[in-house]
Amino acid sequence: MRGFIDRKVEIMATSRIDMRIDEAIKALGEKAAALTGRRSLTEYVTRLIEEDATRVIREHEAITLENNVFDRFMAACEAAEAPNAKLRAAREFAEQQGIQ
């Protein structure tokens, strides 16, 4: 069945990606797929996308700070004054532009 991933969970493939790649790269992918026990290049590429996309998203959606840096950040936030008129106007402008 298409879309069978290494975790032994069946995923029904409902979308398609069409792409052209160099024959040498395709051959590398096919060899790697065979060596890692994947049943096809599609299964191999699907797994690579899943693993890499998950890592990239995690890296871009989270910020990790050392404790002392976090403490300094929190102290700066607590010491900050209320937003002035220019900052409030900038926020309003951003909201009107759909920027969040």
C-alpha positions as CSV (number, residue, x, y, z in Angstrom):
1,M,0.0,0.0,0.0
2,R,1.4,3.4,-0.9
3,G,2.3,5.8,1.9
4,F,3.5,3.0,4.3
5,I,6.1,4.7,6.6
6,D,8.7,3.0,8.8
7,R,6.8,3.6,12.0
8,K,4.4,0.8,10.8
9,V,1.6,3.3,10.5
10,E,-0.4,3.4,7.3
11,I,-1.0,6.8,5.8
12,M,-3.2,7.1,2.8
13,A,-1.5,9.2,0.2
14,T,-3.8,11.9,-0.9
15,S,-1.4,14.4,-2.5
16,R,1.1,14.3,-5.2
17,I,4.5,16.0,-5.8
18,D,5.8,16.1,-9.4
19,M,9.5,17.1,-9.7
20,R,12.4,16.6,-12.0
21,I,15.8,15.7,-10.6
22,D,19.2,14.7,-12.0
23,E,19.5,11.0,-12.8
24,A,22.5,10.7,-10.5
25,I,20.6,12.1,-7.6
26,K,17.6,9.8,-8.3
27,A,20.0,6.8,-8.4
28,L,21.5,7.9,-5.0
29,G,18.0,8.1,-3.6
30,E,17.0,4.7,-4.9
31,K,20.2,3.1,-3.5
32,A,19.7,4.8,-0.1
33,A,16.0,3.7,-0.1
34,A,17.0,0.1,-0.7
35,L,19.8,0.2,1.9
36,T,17.5,1.6,4.5
37,G,14.7,-0.9,3.8
38,R,12.3,1.4,2.2
39,R,10.1,-0.1,-0.4
40,S,10.4,2.7,-2.9
41,L,12.0,6.1,-3.6
42,T,8.7,7.6,-2.8
43,E,8.6,6.1,0.6
44,Y,12.2,7.2,1.2
45,V,11.6,10.8,0.1
46,T,8.4,10.9,2.1
47,R,10.3,9.9,5.3
48,L,13.0,12.4,4.6
49,I,10.5,15.2,4.2
50,E,8.6,14.2,7.3
51,E,11.8,14.1,9.4
52,D,13.4,17.2,8.1
53,A,10.2,19.3,8.0
54,T,9.5,18.4,11.6
55,R,13.0,19.5,12.7
56,V,12.9,22.7,10.7
57,I,9.5,23.7,12.0
58,R,10.5,22.9,15.6
59,E,13.7,25.0,15.2
60,H,11.7,28.0,13.8
61,E,8.8,27.8,16.3
62,A,10.8,27.6,19.5
63,I,13.5,29.7,21.1
64,T,15.9,28.2,23.6
65,L,17.7,30.4,26.0
66,E,20.2,29.9,28.7
67,N,18.7,30.6,32.1
68,N,20.7,33.7,32.7
69,V,19.7,35.2,29.3
70,F,16.0,34.4,30.0
71,D,16.3,36.0,33.4
72,R,17.8,39.2,31.8
73,F,15.0,39.2,29.2
74,M,12.3,38.9,31.9
75,A,13.9,41.6,34.0
76,A,13.9,43.9,30.9
77,C,10.3,43.1,30.3
78,E,9.3,43.9,33.8
79,A,11.3,47.2,33.8
80,A,9.8,48.3,30.5
81,E,7.5,51.3,30.5
82,A,4.0,51.3,29.0
83,P,4.0,51.6,25.2
84,N,4.1,55.3,24.0
85,A,1.8,56.8,21.4
86,K,4.2,56.0,18.5
87,L,4.5,52.3,19.5
88,R,0.7,52.0,19.8
89,A,0.3,53.6,16.4
90,A,2.8,51.2,14.9
91,R,0.9,48.3,16.4
92,E,-2.4,49.6,15.0
93,F,-0.8,50.0,11.6
94,A,0.6,46.5,11.7
95,E,-2.8,45.1,12.6
96,Q,-4.4,47.0,9.7
97,Q,-1.8,45.5,7.3
98,G,-2.5,42.0,8.6
99,I,0.9,41.8,10.2
100,Q,1.0,39.9,13.5
